[in-house]
Amino acid sequence: MHIIRACLYAAGMRLLRSTDLALRLLMRLAVTEGATPTTREVAADMDVPYTHAAKVVAELQHQGLLDARRGRGGGLTLTEKGRTASVGAVVRSFEGTGDVVECEGDNPCPLNSACRLRGALRRAQEAFYATLDPLTIGDMVTAPTGPLLLQIGRGPGS
């Protein structure tokens, strides 16, 4: 039962919270060109803990996808590399490139040597990335998505 449940969960291609936040953050910066929100503002708007947002910002800055400046007049800005970044590449950078399911390790799967599911899941993962690879962050914020992004996480009068 444990093996099947793990495989079915993995086949759902669920993204890590950090991957989801990275994509939403890059899209927000792309649609609000010229604005320089702080990490705290982004965390509050996206309803995530500041520490989680700060880790994602640090990784995106390390990859050269955004600039983060401290102090007065600081904030987050999307770089040109960030605007043209492949969605697939961003997802890979946070998700990793390993197999969808872990068939080895402390509790190796008894089906490991004869399993056909692992190959099918690997092909599904490759198809998932192949779909995302040609899309850029800039592509993700063209209408109708961009205008809707501006409304998310904003309270009345914001």
N, CA and C atoms as an extended XYZ file, in Angstrom:
474
Properties=species:S:1:pos:R:3:atomname:S:1:resname:S:1:resid:I:1 pbc="F F F"
N         0.822       -1.196        0.000 N   MET     1
C         0.000        0.000        0.000 CA  MET     1
C         0.867        1.262        0.000 C   MET     1
N         1.924        1.277        0.790 N   HIS     2
C         2.798        2.435        0.901 CA  HIS     2
C         3.422        2.787       -0.450 C   HIS     2
N         3.872        1.806       -1.216 N   ILE     3
C         4.522        2.042       -2.502 CA  ILE     3
C         3.542        2.672       -3.483 C   ILE     3
N         2.351        2.127       -3.561 N   ILE     4
C         1.358        2.636       -4.501 CA  ILE     4
C         0.967        4.064       -4.149 C   ILE     4
N         0.748        4.331       -2.870 N   ARG     5
C         0.365        5.674       -2.441 CA  ARG     5
C         1.457        6.675       -2.809 C   ARG     5
N         2.712        6.302       -2.583 N   ALA     6
C         3.822        7.198       -2.913 CA  ALA     6
C         3.888        7.457       -4.413 C   ALA     6
N         3.679        6.433       -5.215 N   CYS     7
C         3.722        6.593       -6.670 CA  CYS     7
C         2.563        7.447       -7.168 C   CYS     7
N         1.379        7.224       -6.640 N   LEU     8
C         0.225        8.009       -7.071 CA  LEU     8
C         0.391        9.470       -6.686 C   LEU     8
N         0.907        9.727       -5.495 N   TYR     9
C         1.142       11.103       -5.065 CA  TYR     9
C         2.158       11.762       -5.990 C   TYR     9
N         3.233       11.038       -6.277 N   ALA    10
C         4.286       11.586       -7.127 CA  ALA    10
C         3.780       11.837       -8.542 C   ALA    10
N         2.903       10.991       -9.032 N   ALA    11
C         2.394       11.149      -10.392 CA  ALA    11
C         1.550       12.414      -10.535 C   ALA    11
N         1.096       12.974       -9.415 N   GLY    12
C         0.306       14.198       -9.450 CA  GLY    12
C         1.114       15.419       -9.823 C   GLY    12
N         2.422       15.299       -9.915 N   MET    13
C         3.305       16.395      -10.299 CA  MET    13
C         3.072       17.631       -9.440 C   MET    13
N         2.887       17.438       -8.177 N   ARG    14
C         2.700       18.574       -7.277 CA  ARG    14
C         4.007       19.333       -7.130 C   ARG    14
N         3.897       20.651       -7.112 N   LEU    15
C         5.077       21.485       -6.945 CA  LEU    15
C         5.329       21.742       -5.471 C   LEU    15
N         6.590       21.895       -5.127 N   LEU    16
C         6.946       22.296       -3.776 CA  LEU    16
C         6.429       23.709       -3.528 C   LEU    16
N         6.200       24.031       -2.268 N   ARG    17
C         5.743       25.389       -1.929 CA  ARG    17
C         6.730       26.441       -2.407 C   ARG    17
N         8.012       26.129       -2.304 N   SER    18
C         9.020       27.104       -2.732 CA  SER    18
C         8.970       27.324       -4.246 C   SER    18
N         8.684       26.283       -5.012 N   THR    19
C         8.563       26.422       -6.466 CA  THR    19
C         7.370       27.298       -6.805 C   THR    19
N         6.248       27.015       -6.169 N   ASP    20
C         5.030       27.795       -6.385 CA  ASP    20
C         5.275       29.267       -6.061 C   ASP    20
N         5.904       29.523       -4.924 N   LEU    21
C         6.173       30.899       -4.518 CA  LEU    21
C         7.136       31.577       -5.491 C   LEU    21
N         8.163       30.869       -5.931 N   ALA    22
C         9.124       31.445       -6.877 CA  ALA    22
C         8.428       31.880       -8.162 C   ALA    22
N         7.567       31.032       -8.692 N   LEU    23
C         6.857       31.373       -9.931 CA  LEU    23
C         5.918       32.554       -9.720 C   LEU    23
N         5.164       32.531       -8.623 N   ARG    24
C         4.228       33.633       -8.359 CA  ARG    24
C         4.971       34.941       -8.131 C   ARG    24
N         6.101       34.875       -7.439 N   LEU    25
C         6.895       36.078       -7.167 CA  LEU    25
C         7.455       36.660       -8.466 C   LEU    25
N         8.028       35.811       -9.307 N   LEU    26
C         8.560       36.294      -10.583 CA  LEU    26
C         7.456       36.884      -11.452 C   LEU    26
N         6.301       36.244      -11.469 N   MET    27
C         5.180       36.760      -12.256 CA  MET    27
C         4.702       38.098      -11.712 C   MET    27
N         4.664       38.216      -10.400 N   ARG    28
C         4.229       39.485       -9.806 CA  ARG    28
C         5.191       40.606      -10.185 C   ARG    28
N         6.483       40.330      -10.098 N   LEU    29
C         7.463       41.353      -10.452 CA  LEU    29
C         7.387       41.696      -11.940 C   LEU    29
N         7.087       40.716      -12.769 N   ALA    30
C         6.978       40.965      -14.210 CA  ALA    30
C         5.793       41.855      -14.537 C   ALA    30
N         4.701       41.679      -13.831 N   VAL    31
C         3.490       42.441      -14.137 CA  VAL    31
C         3.502       43.829      -13.490 C   VAL    31
N         4.299       44.008      -12.449 N   THR    32
C         4.370       45.305      -11.763 CA  THR    32
C         5.710       45.975      -12.052 C   THR    32
N         6.095       45.966      -13.308 N   GLU    33
C         7.372       46.540      -13.715 CA  GLU    33
C         7.502       47.967      -13.195 C   GLU    33
N         8.637       48.252      -12.591 N   GLY    34
C         8.864       49.575      -12.026 CA  GLY    34
C         8.613       49.626      -10.531 C   GLY    34
N         7.732       48.774      -10.033 N   ALA    35
C         7.484       48.713       -8.588 CA  ALA    35
C         8.624       47.934       -7.934 C   ALA    35
N         8.915       48.271       -6.694 N   THR    36
C         9.980       47.575       -5.969 CA  THR    36
C         9.470       47.126       -4.601 C   THR    36
N         8.617       46.110       -4.574 N   PRO    37
C         8.107       45.643       -3.288 CA  PRO    37
C         9.232       45.031       -2.458 C   PRO    37
N         9.074       45.083       -1.161 N   THR    38
C        10.040       44.438       -0.282 CA  THR    38
C         9.653       42.975       -0.115 C   THR    38
N        10.581       42.204        0.405 N   THR    39
C        10.297       40.794        0.669 CA  THR    39
C         9.157       40.671        1.673 C   THR    39
N         9.121       41.541        2.668 N   ARG    40
C         8.024       41.514        3.655 CA  ARG    40
C         6.672       41.786        3.004 C   ARG    40
N         6.635       42.759        2.101 N   GLU    41
C         5.377       43.073        1.411 CA  GLU    41
C         4.910       41.895        0.560 C   GLU    41
N         5.838       41.287       -0.146 N   VAL    42
C         5.500       40.134       -0.981 CA  VAL    42
C         4.996       38.990       -0.109 C   VAL    42
N         5.677       38.740        0.998 N   ALA    43
C         5.259       37.659        1.900 CA  ALA    43
C         3.848       37.913        2.418 C   ALA    43
N         3.569       39.139        2.808 N   ALA    44
C         2.232       39.472        3.317 CA  ALA    44
C         1.183       39.347        2.214 C   ALA    44
N         1.475       39.876        1.036 N   ASP    45
C         0.528       39.811       -0.082 CA  ASP    45
C         0.241       38.378       -0.511 C   ASP    45
N         1.246       37.528       -0.430 N   MET    46
C         1.085       36.144       -0.874 CA  MET    46
C         0.746       35.200        0.272 C   MET    46
N         0.607       35.782        1.468 N   ASP    47
C         0.213       35.023        2.651 CA  ASP    47
C         1.142       33.838        2.925 C   ASP    47
N         2.440       34.127        2.930 N   VAL    48
C         3.448       33.117        3.261 CA  VAL    48
C         4.347       33.685        4.352 C   VAL    48
N         4.976       32.821        5.141 N   PRO    49
C         5.890       33.321        6.170 CA  PRO    49
C         7.053       34.103        5.545 C   PRO    49
N         7.448       35.161        6.222 N   TYR    50
C         8.551       35.991        5.731 CA  TYR    50
C         9.807       35.152        5.506 C   TYR    50
N        10.114       34.245        6.429 N   THR    51
C        11.340       33.447        6.299 CA  THR    51
C        11.316       32.595        5.032 C   THR    51
N        10.155       32.071        4.698 N   HIS    52
C        10.024       31.265        3.475 CA  HIS    52
C        10.231       32.151        2.241 C   HIS    52
N         9.602       33.314        2.238 N   ALA    53
C         9.759       34.246        1.116 CA  ALA    53
C        11.219       34.683        0.988 C   ALA    53
N        11.874       34.940        2.113 N   ALA    54
C        13.269       35.389        2.084 CA  ALA    54
C        14.186       34.324        1.478 C   ALA    54
N        13.940       33.051        1.783 N   LYS    55
C        14.754       31.970        1.208 CA  LYS    55
C        14.556       31.889       -0.303 C   LYS    55
N        13.319       32.019       -0.742 N   VAL    56
C        13.032       31.968       -2.180 CA  VAL    56
C        13.661       33.170       -2.880 C   VAL    56
N        13.540       34.349       -2.294 N   VAL    57
C        14.149       35.555       -2.866 CA  VAL    57
C        15.661       35.372       -2.978 C   VAL    57
N        16.289       34.837       -1.940 N   ALA    58
C        17.740       34.629       -1.963 CA  ALA    58
C        18.140       33.688       -3.101 C   ALA    58
N        17.380       32.629       -3.300 N   GLU    59
C        17.687       31.680       -4.380 CA  GLU    59
C        17.483       32.322       -5.754 C   GLU    59
N        16.403       33.063       -5.918 N   LEU    60
C        16.150       33.736       -7.196 CA  LEU    60
C        17.215       34.789       -7.482 C   LEU    60
N        17.670       35.470       -6.437 N   GLN    61
C        18.743       36.457       -6.601 CA  GLN    61
C        20.040       35.742       -6.986 C   GLN    61
N        20.317       34.623       -6.337 N   HIS    62
C        21.513       33.840       -6.651 CA  HIS    62
C        21.507       33.393       -8.120 C   HIS    62
N        20.334       33.063       -8.636 N   GLN    63
C        20.205       32.636      -10.032 CA  GLN    63
C        20.234       33.816      -11.007 C   GLN    63
N        20.214       35.036      -10.474 N   GLY    64
C        20.243       36.225      -11.321 CA  GLY    64
C        18.897       36.592      -11.918 C   GLY    64
N        17.811       36.051      -11.348 N   LEU    65
C        16.479       36.304      -11.888 CA  LEU    65
C        15.841       37.555      -11.302 C   LEU    65
N        16.320       37.982      -10.150 N   LEU    66
C        15.836       39.233       -9.570 CA  LEU    66
C        16.959       39.906       -8.813 C   LEU    66
N        16.797       41.207       -8.625 N   ASP    67
C        17.711       41.989       -7.793 CA  ASP    67
C        16.982       42.304       -6.504 C   ASP    67
N        17.694       42.219       -5.403 N   ALA    68
C        17.131       42.566       -4.101 CA  ALA    68
C        18.059       43.585       -3.462 C   ALA    68
N        17.518       44.759       -3.208 N   ARG    69
C        18.312       45.826       -2.594 CA  ARG    69
C        17.728       46.166       -1.239 C   ARG    69
N        18.616       46.338       -0.286 N   ARG    70
C        18.196       46.660        1.079 CA  ARG    70
C        18.150       48.158        1.289 C   ARG    70
N        17.471       48.513        2.354 N   GLY    71
C        17.466       49.907        2.773 CA  GLY    71
C        16.454       50.767        2.050 C   GLY    71
N        16.570       52.066        2.355 N   ARG    72
C        15.647       53.035        1.765 CA  ARG    72
C        15.776       53.023        0.246 C   ARG    72
N        14.655       52.965       -0.422 N   GLY    73
C        14.672       52.902       -1.879 CA  GLY    73
C        14.974       51.518       -2.421 C   GLY    73
N        15.077       50.550       -1.518 N   GLY    74
C        15.373       49.189       -1.945 CA  GLY    74
C        14.119       48.430       -2.317 C   GLY    74
N        14.278       47.159       -2.480 N   GLY    75
C        13.159       46.290       -2.822 CA  GLY    75
C        13.571       45.284       -3.873 C   GLY    75
N        12.586       44.628       -4.433 N   LEU    76
C        12.820       43.564       -5.397 CA  LEU    76
C        12.488       44.039       -6.803 C   LEU    76
N        13.353       43.719       -7.750 N   THR    77
C        13.085       44.016       -9.154 CA  THR    77
C        13.458       42.801       -9.991 C   THR    77
N        12.685       42.585      -11.023 N   LEU    78
C        12.933       41.487      -11.948 CA  LEU    78
C        14.040       41.892      -12.908 C   LEU    78
N        14.991       41.010      -13.127 N   THR    79
C        16.041       41.276      -14.107 CA  THR    79
C        15.546       40.844      -15.491 C   THR    79
N        16.266       41.245      -16.513 N   GLU    80
C        15.911       40.796      -17.871 CA  GLU    80
C        16.025       39.275      -17.959 C   GLU    80
N        17.029       38.729      -17.296 N   LYS    81
C        17.175       37.267      -17.263 CA  LYS    81
C        15.945       36.626      -16.616 C   LYS    81
N        15.396       37.269      -15.596 N   GLY    82
C        14.195       36.760      -14.943 CA  GLY    82
C        12.982       36.832      -15.845 C   GLY    82
N        12.839       37.920      -16.580 N   ARG    83
C        11.688       38.087      -17.485 CA  ARG    83
C        11.709       37.044      -18.595 C   ARG    83
N        12.906       36.706      -19.075 N   THR    84
C        13.015       35.763      -20.191 CA  THR    84
C        13.302       34.332      -19.737 C   THR    84
N        13.332       34.120      -18.426 N   ALA    85
C        13.621       32.779      -17.897 CA  ALA    85
C        12.538       31.792      -18.303 C   ALA    85
N        12.965       30.600      -18.636 N   SER    86
C        12.034       29.521      -18.954 CA  SER    86
C        11.333       29.073      -17.673 C   SER    86
N        10.018       28.918      -17.756 N   VAL    87
C         9.260       28.427      -16.601 CA  VAL    87
C         9.777       27.039      -16.216 C   VAL    87
N        10.076       26.208      -17.212 N   GLY    88
C        10.608       24.875      -16.936 CA  GLY    88
C        11.925       24.933      -16.179 C   GLY    88
N        12.802       25.864      -16.560 N   ALA    89
C        14.096       25.994      -15.881 CA  ALA    89
C        13.918       26.438      -14.434 C   ALA    89
N        12.992       27.357      -14.199 N   VAL    90
C        12.731       27.808      -12.823 CA  VAL    90
C        12.199       26.643      -11.995 C   VAL    90
N        11.258       25.901      -12.551 N   VAL    91
C        10.692       24.765      -11.819 CA  VAL    91
C        11.782       23.743      -11.522 C   VAL    91
N        12.611       23.414      -12.511 N   ARG    92
C        13.703       22.455      -12.285 CA  ARG    92
C        14.651       22.931      -11.186 C   ARG    92
N        14.939       24.233      -11.167 N   SER    93
C        15.909       24.745      -10.194 CA  SER    93
C        15.420       24.582       -8.760 C   SER    93
N        14.110       24.577       -8.565 N   PHE    94
C        13.567       24.400       -7.217 CA  PHE    94
C        13.185       22.951       -6.939 C   PHE    94
N        12.709       22.247       -7.933 N   GLU    95
C        12.255       20.868       -7.745 CA  GLU    95
C        13.397       19.864       -7.825 C   GLU    95
N        14.444       20.217       -8.543 N   GLY    96
C        15.508       19.253       -8.780 CA  GLY    96
C        15.192       18.421      -10.009 C   GLY    96
N        16.147       17.611      -10.414 N   THR    97
C        15.974       16.832      -11.636 CA  THR    97
C        15.907       15.339      -11.364 C   THR    97
N        15.761       14.967      -10.112 N   GLY    98
C        15.698       13.548       -9.768 CA  GLY    98
C        14.408       12.901      -10.220 C   GLY    98
N        14.351       11.593      -10.026 N   ASP    99
C        13.150       10.842      -10.373 CA  ASP    99
C        11.963       11.317       -9.554 C   ASP    99
N        10.787       11.153      -10.127 N   VAL   100
C         9.547       11.540       -9.459 CA  VAL   100
C         9.343       10.709       -8.202 C   VAL   100
N         9.712        9.436       -8.264 N   VAL   101
C         9.582        8.559       -7.099 CA  VAL   101
C        10.962        8.087       -6.682 C   VAL   101
N        11.118        7.861       -5.408 N   GLU   102
C        12.370        7.347       -4.881 CA  GLU   102
C        12.215        5.849       -4.696 C   GLU   102
N        12.894        5.096       -5.547 N   CYS   103
C        12.742        3.646       -5.524 CA  CYS   103
C        13.860        2.964       -4.742 C   CYS   103
N        14.885        3.721       -4.390 N   GLU   104
C        15.987        3.171       -3.626 CA  GLU   104
C        16.074        3.916       -2.312 C   GLU   104
N        17.117        3.702       -1.575 N   GLY   105
C        17.264        4.403       -0.314 CA  GLY   105
C        17.105        3.462        0.858 C   GLY   105
N        16.634        3.998        1.987 N   ASP   106
C        16.506        3.204        3.206 CA  ASP   106
C        15.528        2.045        3.054 C   ASP   106
N        14.443        2.273        2.360 N   ASN   107
C        13.428        1.237        2.138 CA  ASN   107
C        13.239        1.022        0.642 C   ASN   107
N        14.175        0.300        0.012 N   PRO   108
C        14.070        0.141       -1.434 CA  PRO   108
C        12.795       -0.607       -1.830 C   PRO   108
N        12.264       -0.228       -2.951 N   CYS   109
C        11.046       -0.839       -3.464 CA  CYS   109
C        11.348       -2.263       -3.926 C   CYS   109
N        10.545       -3.234       -3.524 N   PRO   110
C        10.782       -4.617       -3.957 CA  PRO   110
C        10.533       -4.814       -5.459 C   PRO   110
N         9.866       -3.872       -6.089 N   LEU   111
C         9.600       -3.972       -7.529 CA  LEU   111
C        10.676       -3.293       -8.368 C   LEU   111
N        11.684       -2.740       -7.732 N   ASN   112
C        12.662       -1.890       -8.399 CA  ASN   112
C        13.204       -2.482       -9.693 C   ASN   112
N        13.603       -3.731       -9.691 N   SER   113
C        14.234       -4.306      -10.879 CA  SER   113
C        13.244       -4.617      -12.001 C   SER   113
N        11.957       -4.716      -11.691 N   ALA   114
C        10.973       -5.094      -12.712 CA  ALA   114
C         9.838       -4.078      -12.848 C   ALA   114
N        10.021       -2.884      -12.334 N   CYS   115
C         8.938       -1.902      -12.304 CA  CYS   115
C         8.830       -1.143      -13.621 C   CYS   115
N         7.639       -1.076      -14.148 N   ARG   116
C         7.379       -0.310      -15.365 CA  ARG   116
C         6.834        1.077      -15.021 C   ARG   116
N         6.347        1.227      -13.795 N   LEU   117
C         5.770        2.501      -13.381 CA  LEU   117
C         6.823        3.602      -13.331 C   LEU   117
N         8.010        3.270      -12.853 N   ARG   118
C         9.076        4.267      -12.728 CA  ARG   118
C         9.379        4.916      -14.082 C   ARG   118
N         9.490        4.105      -15.126 N   GLY   119
C         9.752        4.635      -16.466 CA  GLY   119
C         8.610        5.501      -16.972 C   GLY   119
N         7.388        5.063      -16.698 N   ALA   120
C         6.219        5.844      -17.123 CA  ALA   120
C         6.192        7.188      -16.410 C   ALA   120
N         6.506        7.186      -15.120 N   LEU   121
C         6.525        8.437      -14.362 CA  LEU   121
C         7.649        9.347      -14.837 C   LEU   121
N         8.781        8.777      -15.195 N   ARG   122
C         9.893        9.577      -15.711 CA  ARG   122
C         9.485       10.242      -17.035 C   ARG   122
N         8.812        9.487      -17.907 N   ARG   123
C         8.352       10.067      -19.180 CA  ARG   123
C         7.317       11.169      -18.934 C   ARG   123
N         6.452       10.956      -17.952 N   ALA   124
C         5.455       11.984      -17.612 CA  ALA   124
C         6.150       13.245      -17.106 C   ALA   124
N         7.186       13.073      -16.291 N   GLN   125
C         7.942       14.211      -15.781 CA  GLN   125
C         8.620       14.955      -16.932 C   GLN   125
N         9.201       14.217      -17.867 N   GLU   126
C         9.849       14.845      -19.021 CA  GLU   126
C         8.836       15.614      -19.869 C   GLU   126
N         7.641       15.058      -20.036 N   ALA   127
C         6.587       15.741      -20.800 CA  ALA   127
C         6.139       17.010      -20.076 C   ALA   127
N         6.074       16.929      -18.748 N   PHE   128
C         5.709       18.080      -17.919 CA  PHE   128
C         6.692       19.224      -18.164 C   PHE   128
N         7.993       18.922      -18.073 N   TYR   129
C         9.002       19.950      -18.292 CA  TYR   129
C         9.023       20.420      -19.746 C   TYR   129
N         8.820       19.515      -20.692 N   ALA   130
C         8.809       19.889      -22.109 CA  ALA   130
C         7.686       20.886      -22.401 C   ALA   130
N         6.593       20.786      -21.670 N   THR   131
C         5.484       21.724      -21.833 CA  THR   131
C         5.846       23.096      -21.269 C   THR   131
N         6.599       23.115      -20.169 N   LEU   132
C         6.953       24.373      -19.506 CA  LEU   132
C         8.177       25.059      -20.109 C   LEU   132
N         9.070       24.290      -20.715 N   ASP   133
C        10.335       24.849      -21.206 CA  ASP   133
C        10.189       26.016      -22.183 C   ASP   133
N         9.285       25.970      -23.161 N   PRO   134
C         9.217       27.094      -24.102 CA  PRO   134
C         8.542       28.348      -23.546 C   PRO   134
N         7.920       28.242      -22.397 N   LEU   135
C         7.213       29.382      -21.808 CA  LEU   135
C         8.167       30.205      -20.954 C   LEU   135
N         8.060       31.529      -21.044 N   THR   136
C         8.885       32.399      -20.209 CA  THR   136
C         8.022       33.042      -19.128 C   THR   136
N         8.688       33.603      -18.141 N   ILE   137
C         7.966       34.334      -17.097 CA  ILE   137
C         7.179       35.475      -17.733 C   ILE   137
N         7.773       36.172      -18.685 N   GLY   138
C         7.074       37.249      -19.389 CA  GLY   138
C         5.817       36.760      -20.090 C   GLY   138
N         5.886       35.564      -20.679 N   ASP   139
C         4.703       34.990      -21.337 CA  ASP   139
C         3.562       34.783      -20.347 C   ASP   139
N         3.898       34.466      -19.121 N   MET   140
C         2.888       34.108      -18.124 CA  MET   140
C         2.064       35.297      -17.645 C   MET   140
N         2.519       36.510      -17.939 N   VAL   141
C         1.795       37.682      -17.425 CA  VAL   141
C         1.098       38.491      -18.514 C   VAL   141
N         1.039       37.953      -19.722 N   THR   142
C         0.263       38.643      -20.743 CA  THR   142
C        -1.216       38.486      -20.410 C   THR   142
N        -2.046       39.350      -20.979 N   ALA   143
C        -3.484       39.322      -20.685 CA  ALA   143
C        -4.043       37.930      -20.989 C   ALA   143
N        -4.949       37.441      -20.210 N   PRO   144
C        -5.671       38.095      -19.120 CA  PRO   144
C        -5.008       37.927      -17.753 C   PRO   144
N        -3.892       37.182      -17.681 N   THR   145
C        -3.293       36.877      -16.380 CA  THR   145
C        -2.741       38.105      -15.676 C   THR   145
N        -1.999       38.943      -16.388 N   GLY   146
C        -1.346       40.094      -15.780 CA  GLY   146
C        -2.266       40.984      -14.975 C   GLY   146
N        -3.366       41.466      -15.566 N   PRO   147
C        -4.274       42.324      -14.804 CA  PRO   147
C        -4.854       41.636      -13.563 C   PRO   147
N        -5.101       40.341      -13.658 N   LEU   148
C        -5.624       39.617      -12.491 CA  LEU   148
C        -4.583       39.515      -11.387 C   LEU   148
N        -3.315       39.359      -11.771 N   LEU   149
C        -2.245       39.287      -10.773 CA  LEU   149
C        -2.182       40.553       -9.931 C   LEU   149
N        -2.513       41.674      -10.535 N   LEU   150
C        -2.463       42.942       -9.811 CA  LEU   150
C        -3.505       43.014       -8.703 C   LEU   150
N        -4.544       42.213       -8.784 N   GLN   151
C        -5.621       42.241       -7.792 CA  GLN   151
C        -5.405       41.251       -6.654 C   GLN   151
N        -4.546       40.264       -6.856 N   ILE   152
C        -4.360       39.221       -5.852 CA  ILE   152
C        -3.598       39.762       -4.654 C   ILE   152
N        -4.096       39.449       -3.485 N   GLY   153
C        -3.405       39.800       -2.253 CA  GLY   153
C        -3.520       41.255       -1.857 C   GLY   153
N        -4.360       41.989       -2.518 N   ARG   154
C        -4.521       43.407       -2.189 CA  ARG   154
C        -5.798       43.602       -1.403 C   ARG   154
N        -5.681       44.282       -0.320 N   GLY   155
C        -6.868       44.593        0.467 CA  GLY   155
C        -7.588       45.795       -0.109 C   GLY   155
N        -8.757       46.127        0.400 N   PRO   156
C        -9.489       47.299       -0.074 CA  PRO   156
C        -8.651       48.560        0.103 C   PRO   156
N        -8.614       49.363       -0.920 N   GLY   157
C        -7.885       50.628       -0.842 CA  GLY   157
C        -6.402       50.506       -1.058 C   GLY   157
N        -5.904       49.309       -1.345 N   SER   158
C        -4.470       49.138       -1.574 CA  SER   158
C        -4.069       49.673       -2.919 C   SER   158
